[in-house]
């Protein structure tokens, strides 16, 4: 499955400390390498079709669409 980063998600990632950036990037590569990466995601309540990955204190908001998963935002748990 392919992951596509939106501009907002790229901007969110660049705003984080380098160790956190590396951890998120490494984990997203791991998710992408799995046969069914959505099995590790939780649906967001109150939204239609959005999911989230949890990486430490951060939540990665995603939108699956066929064989592509769009990474929409990266937020701290309290903000997501």
N, C-alpha and C positions, 0 to 999 in steps of 0.2 A: 504494500500500500504506500502511496506517495503522500508526503506531508508538504503543504504549502504554507509559508509564513506570510501573513498579511503585514502591511506596513506598521500597523499599530503594534502587532506582536513583536516585530523586529525592534521597534522603538522601545517597547517595554523591556526586552531582553538586554538591549544596550545600556539601559539605565540601571542595571543591576551590577553588583560587584562581580569581578572576574571569576572567583570560585563558584558563585551561584550560577553564572552564565554557563560555565563548563559543566556543572552538574546537570542543569536543565538540558543542554545540548546533548550530552552523553545519554541521558535517559530517553530523550525523544528519538535518538538514533536507535536505541534498543527497542522502543515501541514500534518503530517503523520496520524493524527486522522481523517482527513477529508475524505469524500467519493471520491472526485475527487481533489486531491491536485494540479494537473496541472492547474486548473482554476485560481490559484493564481500566476502562473509563467508567465513570459514573454519570448517569443522566442528571442534568441540572433541573432542579424543581422549578416549576413556574415558567419554563421555556419550552419551545417547541423544536426538538431536534438537536439542541446543544448538549454537549457532554463536557466533562472535565477530567483531567489527569491530576493527581496529587503528587507533587515532588517537594518533599519537605514542607516548608511553610507556604509554598506557592501553589497556585492552581492554574493549570493551563486550560483555557477555554477553547474547545474545538467544535467544528461543524463537519460531520462526515457527509460526503456526497459521492456515492458510488465507490470508486477506487481511490479517491482523493480525500484527504482529511485536511481541512483548512484550520490553521492555528490562528485564532482570532485575537486573544489577549493573554497576558501573563499577569496575574494579580496575587498579592498576598492573601492569605486565607480570610482575613478580616474584611478585605475589600471585595472579594469575589461574590 
